[in-house]
Amino acid sequence: MTPLNETIAADISRFLAAERPRQTAFLAELVKCPSDNPPGDCATHAERTASLLEALGFTVERHKVPDGLARENGMISATNLVVRHKFGDGGTVIALNAHGDVVPPGEGWTRDPYGAEIVDGWMVGRGVAVSKSDFATYAWALLALRALDANLNGTVELHFTYDEEAGGAIGPGLLLSEGISRPDLAIGAGFSYAVVDAHNGCLHLEVQVDGKSAHAAMPSTGIDALEASTAILSSLYGLRKNFAAQTSAIAGIGSPQLTIGLIKGGINTNVVPDRVTFRLDRRMIPEENPAAVEAGLRRVIAEAAASVPGARVSIRRILLAEPLVPSPGAKRLTDLLCAHATRIMGEPVPAKGVPLYTDARHYAAAGVPIVLYGAGPHTIEEANAHRADERLPLADLYKATEVVALTLANLLE
């Protein structure tokens, strides 16, 4: 890694230290404005974010997603925000992407999910770690570069989108497919104690099993959709038992996973159920072929349903998220992030994989090398991500911001 000019590094550190109160207040405003997805009515949050960014001196492009397209993707409203700042006359275009939509709070909170309360140095609130924090990380990293008296060359773009919880197709997917942005490199929201260069893929399938209703006093006159569903579920759970023997060669990924997360059906206690539907989540390690995984699941489901004569099965794909694999084009970006993070965090910060999926796959599919890095504690579990009392250590927000700013300065020198 080429060492960064010491004066630049010192100027970045000094600027960000002075900006901590303002950065904290910015993040608190984002947490206080709900953006739960579902229901996915996120245009209000986008407008609030745009206003806050404009107050910082940024020019903000608002790219409204057509209402019909939002509905097709399971949302009510979304607006993608893009900020661009050009240094010099050319150079690399680097996109920084984070999502502002969040899972609903759920039960069990001991603090107001939208209160942005600070407790022992941690801010508590839905989305504070995943990933509204990185709106603040990336915005202040760019502010630090703008404040430098240095010869930088290139463009930094902020991509703040609102459909990660719905798949990312109308957020990053739309920005890239419509040519609104054509970056050379990208950083996506992550956690501050790892640089993520690989993650699992994910397949969501909805299985509908149809039978024939009948009076419970004469069940033989019907076709029991629940009986067929039970056979299917038993086969799927049997398949799952074999996954532990298959482990990814990429550190942090682990094994394939399968979960039946949603099921409904039946008419009444005294009626043979004529329809049962359930949804499954199949996590795929990078070594797996998504098409082969889906074909295998469809085959297992069809064979199991055949054990109940007359039962009919239909399968609908809800989501296919491709795995992210390490990109040779992202090596310098990865090395810079790891080196700066190791120094700033005071402990080794490696590159590794994670057993989930993110919007990074949209950039990778468009040929843009991308890694994940951003504010957060050591782990998703420590952040209570997607759980009650989601939280973020503010010290890690400040450190991660400095890491990103230093990395950008290296890339744009």
C-alpha positions in Angstrom: 0.0 0.0 0.0 1.3 3.4 -0.9 1.5 5.5 2.4 -0.9 8.4 2.5 0.6 11.9 2.8 0.9 12.5 6.5 -0.4 16.0 6.2 -3.5 14.8 4.5 -4.1 12.1 7.1 -3.7 14.5 9.9 -6.0 17.0 8.3 -8.7 14.4 7.8 -8.4 13.2 11.5 -8.6 16.8 12.8 -11.6 17.7 10.6 -13.6 14.6 11.6 -12.9 15.0 15.3 -14.3 18.5 15.2 -17.4 17.3 13.3 -18.5 14.5 15.7 -21.4 16.4 17.3 -22.8 17.4 13.9 -22.3 13.9 12.5 -24.1 12.4 15.6 -27.0 14.8 15.3 -27.3 13.9 11.6 -27.6 10.2 12.3 -30.1 10.8 15.1 -32.4 12.6 12.7 -32.3 9.7 10.3 -33.2 7.2 13.1 -36.0 9.4 14.3 -37.7 9.4 10.9 -39.3 5.9 10.3 -38.6 4.0 7.1 -39.9 0.5 7.9 -39.9 -2.0 5.0 -42.5 -3.5 5.0 -44.6 -1.5 4.4 -42.0 0.2 2.3 -43.3 3.8 2.2 -39.9 5.4 2.2 -40.2 8.5 0.1 -40.6 10.7 3.2 -37.4 9.5 4.7 -35.6 10.1 1.5 -36.8 13.7 1.4 -35.7 14.2 5.0 -32.3 12.8 4.2 -32.0 15.0 1.0 -32.8 18.1 3.1 -30.2 17.2 5.7 -27.6 16.6 3.0 -28.4 19.9 1.3 -27.9 21.6 4.6 -24.3 20.2 4.6 -23.7 21.8 1.2 -24.3 18.9 -1.0 -26.2 18.9 -4.3 -28.7 16.0 -4.1 -30.2 14.3 -7.1 -33.6 12.8 -6.3 -34.5 9.8 -8.5 -38.1 8.9 -7.7 -39.0 5.2 -8.4 -42.3 5.1 -10.4 -45.2 4.1 -8.1 -46.1 1.1 -10.2 -42.6 -0.2 -10.2 -42.4 0.3 -6.4 -45.6 -1.8 -6.0 -44.3 -4.5 -8.3 -41.3 -4.8 -5.9 -43.5 -5.0 -2.7 -43.1 -1.3 -1.7 -45.3 1.8 -1.6 -42.8 4.5 -2.4 -39.0 5.0 -2.8 -36.7 7.7 -4.0 -33.0 7.0 -4.7 -30.6 9.8 -3.7 -27.3 10.5 -5.5 -24.6 13.0 -4.5 -21.6 13.5 -6.8 -18.5 15.4 -6.0 -15.7 15.7 -8.6 -12.1 16.3 -7.7 -9.7 17.4 -10.5 -10.2 16.6 -14.1 -10.7 12.8 -14.3 -9.7 9.8 -12.3 -11.6 7.0 -10.7 -15.4 7.2 -9.9 -16.1 5.6 -6.5 -19.6 4.9 -5.3 -20.5 4.6 -1.6 -23.9 2.8 -1.1 -26.0 2.4 2.0 -29.7 1.7 2.4 -32.2 3.7 4.5 -35.0 1.2 4.6 -35.1 -1.0 7.7 -37.0 -4.0 9.1 -40.0 -3.1 11.4 -39.0 -2.7 15.1 -40.9 -5.7 16.3 -41.4 -6.5 20.1 -39.0 -6.4 23.0 -37.5 -2.9 22.9 -36.4 -1.3 26.1 -35.9 2.1 24.4 -37.9 4.0 21.8 -37.1 2.5 18.4 -37.2 5.9 16.9 -35.7 7.8 19.8 -32.0 7.8 18.8 -31.2 7.7 22.6 -27.6 7.6 23.5 -26.8 5.1 26.3 -23.2 4.7 27.5 -21.8 5.8 24.2 -24.2 3.7 22.1 -27.0 5.2 20.0 -30.1 3.0 20.1 -32.7 2.8 17.4 -34.0 0.9 14.5 -31.7 1.2 11.5 -28.9 2.9 13.5 -26.5 0.1 12.6 -28.1 -1.4 9.4 -27.5 0.9 7.7 -28.5 4.5 8.4 -25.1 4.8 10.2 -23.4 4.6 6.9 -25.3 7.5 5.5 -23.4 9.4 8.1 -20.1 7.5 7.6 -20.0 8.2 3.9 -21.3 11.8 4.0 -18.7 12.8 6.5 -15.9 11.0 4.7 -16.8 13.0 1.6 -17.0 16.2 3.7 -13.5 15.5 5.0 -12.1 15.2 1.5 -13.9 18.4 0.4 -12.2 20.3 3.3 -8.7 19.2 2.3 -6.2 21.5 0.6 -4.9 18.7 -1.6 -4.6 17.7 -5.2 -7.1 14.9 -5.5 -8.4 13.5 -8.8 -11.6 11.5 -9.3 -15.2 11.5 -8.3 -17.0 10.3 -5.1 -20.7 9.5 -5.4 -23.1 8.8 -2.5 -25.8 6.3 -3.4 -28.5 6.3 -0.7 -31.3 3.8 -1.6 -34.4 2.4 0.0 -35.2 -1.1 -1.1 -32.5 -3.4 0.4 -35.1 -5.2 2.5 -37.1 -5.8 -0.7 -34.1 -7.0 -2.8 -32.4 -3.9 -4.2 -33.8 -4.1 -7.7 -35.2 -0.6 -7.6 -32.4 0.9 -5.6 -28.9 0.1 -6.7 -30.2 -2.1 -9.5 -32.1 0.8 -11.0 -29.2 3.3 -10.6 -26.9 1.0 -12.5 -29.3 -0.4 -15.1 -30.5 3.0 -16.2 -27.0 4.4 -16.4 -27.7 7.0 -13.6 -24.3 6.0 -12.3 -21.3 4.2 -13.9 -18.8 3.8 -11.1 -15.4 2.2 -11.3 -15.3 1.0 -7.7 -17.8 0.8 -4.9 -18.0 0.4 -1.1 -21.2 -0.9 0.4 -22.5 -0.6 4.0 -20.9 -3.0 6.4 -19.3 -3.2 9.9 -16.1 -1.6 11.1 -14.2 -4.7 12.2 -14.2 -6.5 8.9 -13.8 -5.8 5.2 -16.3 -8.0 3.5 -15.4 -9.2 0.0 -17.8 -12.2 -0.3 -21.2 -13.2 0.9 -23.8 -15.9 0.4 -26.5 -15.9 -2.2 -30.2 -16.3 -1.4 -33.2 -18.0 -3.0 -36.7 -17.4 -1.8 -39.4 -19.7 -3.1 -43.2 -19.7 -2.4 -44.7 -23.2 -2.6 -48.4 -23.6 -3.0 -50.0 -27.0 -2.4 -53.6 -27.5 -3.6 -55.9 -30.3 -2.6 -59.6 -30.7 -2.2 -61.7 -29.6 0.8 -64.0 -32.1 2.5 -65.9 -32.5 5.8 -63.7 -33.7 8.6 -66.2 -36.5 9.2 -65.4 -37.9 5.7 -61.8 -36.9 5.1 -61.3 -39.6 2.4 -63.6 -37.6 0.1 -61.0 -34.8 0.0 -57.4 -34.3 -0.9 -55.4 -33.1 2.1 -53.1 -30.3 1.1 -51.6 -30.2 4.6 -50.7 -33.9 4.4 -48.9 -33.3 1.1 -47.2 -30.2 2.6 -46.0 -32.2 5.6 -44.4 -34.7 3.2 -42.7 -31.8 1.4 -41.5 -30.2 4.5 -40.1 -33.5 5.8 -38.1 -33.9 2.6 -36.8 -30.4 2.8 -35.7 -30.7 6.4 -34.1 -34.0 5.6 -32.1 -32.3 2.8 -31.0 -29.6 5.3 -29.3 -32.2 7.5 -26.7 -32.7 4.8 -25.7 -29.1 4.5 -23.3 -29.1 7.5 -20.9 -31.3 5.5 -20.5 -28.6 2.8 -18.5 -25.6 3.9 -17.3 -22.7 1.8 -13.5 -22.3 1.4 -14.0 -18.5 2.0 -13.6 -17.6 5.7 -16.7 -16.4 7.4 -19.2 -17.9 5.0 -19.9 -21.3 6.6 -22.4 -23.8 5.1 -25.6 -23.6 3.0 -28.8 -23.0 5.0 -32.5 -23.7 4.5 -35.3 -22.2 6.6 -39.1 -22.4 6.2 -40.0 -19.0 7.5 -43.7 -18.5 6.6 -46.7 -20.9 6.3 -50.4 -20.5 6.1 -53.4 -22.6 5.1 -56.6 -24.4 6.0 -60.3 -23.3 6.2 -61.5 -24.4 9.7 -60.8 -27.1 12.3 -63.4 -29.4 10.9 -62.5 -29.1 7.2 -59.8 -31.0 5.2 -57.4 -28.2 4.1 -57.6 -27.5 0.4 -54.6 -25.2 0.2 -51.3 -24.6 2.1 -48.6 -22.1 1.1 -45.2 -21.7 2.6 -42.1 -19.8 1.8 -38.5 -21.0 2.1 -35.2 -19.3 2.3 -32.2 -21.1 0.9 -28.8 -19.5 1.5 -26.2 -20.5 -1.1 -22.4 -20.4 -0.5 -20.4 -18.8 -3.3 -19.3 -22.3 -4.6 -22.9 -23.3 -5.4 -24.6 -22.8 -8.7 -27.9 -20.9 -8.0 -29.7 -22.5 -11.0 -28.7 -26.0 -9.9 -29.8 -25.2 -6.3 -33.2 -24.1 -7.5 -33.7 -27.1 -9.8 -32.8 -29.4 -7.0 -35.3 -27.9 -4.6 -38.0 -28.0 -7.2 -37.3 -31.7 -7.8 -37.4 -32.6 -4.1 -40.7 -30.8 -3.7 -42.3 -32.4 -6.7 -41.2 -35.9 -5.6 -42.5 -35.5 -2.1 -45.8 -34.1 -3.2 -46.4 -37.2 -5.4 -46.8 -39.2 -2.2 -50.4 -37.7 -1.8 -52.3 -38.6 -5.0 -54.2 -35.7 -6.5 -52.3 -33.0 -4.7 -51.0 -30.2 -7.0 -48.0 -28.1 -6.4 -46.9 -24.8 -7.9 -43.7 -23.0 -7.1 -43.0 -19.3 -7.5 -39.6 -17.7 -7.2 -39.7 -14.6 -5.0 -36.1 -13.7 -4.9 -32.8 -14.8 -6.4 -29.8 -13.0 -5.0 -26.5 -14.1 -6.5 -23.5 -14.7 -4.2 -20.7 -12.2 -4.0 -17.2 -13.5 -4.7 -13.9 -11.7 -4.2 -13.0 -9.5 -7.2 -9.4 -9.0 -8.4 -10.5 -5.5 -9.4 -11.3 -4.7 -5.7 -7.9 -5.9 -4.3 -6.4 -2.4 -3.9 -9.6 -1.1 -2.3 -9.7 -4.1 0.1 -6.0 -3.7 1.0 -6.4 0.0 1.7 -9.5 -0.5 3.9 -7.9 -3.4 5.8 -4.6 -1.4 6.4 -6.3 1.8 7.5 -8.9 0.0 9.6 -6.3 -2.1 11.4 -4.4 1.1 12.4 -7.5 3.1 13.4 -9.3 0.3 15.2 -6.2 -0.9 17.0 -6.6 -4.5 16.1 -6.3 -6.7 12.9 -9.2 -6.0 10.5 -9.2 -8.8 7.9 -11.1 -9.3 4.6 -13.6 -12.1 4.9 -17.0 -13.4 3.9 -20.4 -13.2 5.7 -23.3 -15.6 5.6 -25.9 -13.2 4.4 -26.6 -11.2 1.2 -26.5 -7.5 0.4 -27.0 -4.9 -2.3 -23.4 -5.4 -3.2 -24.4 -8.1 -5.6 -26.0 -5.5 -7.9 -22.7 -3.7 -8.3 -20.9 -6.9 -8.9 -23.4 -8.0 -11.5 -22.8 -4.7 -13.3 -19.1 -5.3 -13.4 -18.3 -2.9 -10.6 -15.7 -4.3 -8.0 -17.2 -3.8 -4.6 -16.4 -4.6 -0.9 -18.4 -3.8 2.2 -17.1 -1.6 5.0 -18.8 0.8 7.3 -19.8 1.7 10.9 -20.8 -0.8 13.4 -19.5 -2.9 16.3 -17.6 -6.2 15.8 -20.6 -8.3 14.8 -24.2 -8.2 13.6 -25.2 -9.9 16.9 -23.5 -7.2 19.0 -25.4 -4.6 17.1 -28.7 -6.3 17.7 -29.3 -6.0 13.9 -32.9 -6.9 13.0 -33.6 -7.4 16.7 -34.9 -5.3 19.6 -32.6 -2.5 20.9 -30.5 -2.2 17.7 -27.5 -0.2 18.6 -24.3 1.4 17.4 -21.2 2.5 19.4 -20.6 6.1 18.3 -16.8 5.7 18.7 -16.9 3.1 16.0 -18.9 5.4 13.7 -16.2 8.0 14.1 -13.4 5.5 13.5 -15.1 3.9 10.4 -15.6 7.4 8.9 -11.9 8.1 9.2 -11.0 4.8 7.7 -13.3 5.5 4.7 -12.0 9.0 4.2 -8.3 7.9 4.4 -9.0 5.1 1.8 -10.7 7.5 -0.5 -7.9 10.0 -0.2 -5.4 7.2 -1.1 -7.5 6.2 -4.2 -7.8 9.8 -5.4 -4.3 11.0 -4.8 
